[in-house]
Amino acid sequence: VVNDGTIIGAQVAGIGLFSGGGVTNQIGGIIGGYHAITAYKALTLVNAGTIAGYRGGIGLFAGGTVSNQSGGTISGMVGIYSPSAAVTVVNAGTILGGMTTAFMGGVVLLGGGTISNETGGTSAGYDAIYGGTTAILTVMNAGRIIGGTTGADAGGIGDAVERRAGVI
């Protein structure tokens, strides 16, 4: 899917991918819905526009890769969520999750993976970045990570948070 217009899902997802694939949301593109994007197989996503879900920005149920470019925004009660599979996130834009209660976050990767918050990138939420307790999560930060409670919680065994001149 390549979007430079507006895609809104009135009841569930703006984009629901049952067979995986790719989504490119270009500058000026808007994708929204209760969940803006839901992928049940591996997803490759490039965002330079706006992805906004009421509940979730992007749900990755089989892993994948998210590249949020400078000027791109991903938001929802949880910006990016994966319950079980590893995900790679490269963020030079803004990822926003809810700030009011636990389990709201910018990036929640319970299946582990890698997050590279680049210079100019911001990830924010109640838990700005959360990796759960059972999977390996690596966080490299050269941007800003802002948590209402926790900035970056890579709490699993073997997890690592590396600050590269960024702010946590």
Order of alpha helices (4+ residues) and beta strands (2+ residues): beta-beta-beta-beta-beta-beta-beta-beta-beta-beta-beta-beta-beta-beta-beta-beta-beta-beta
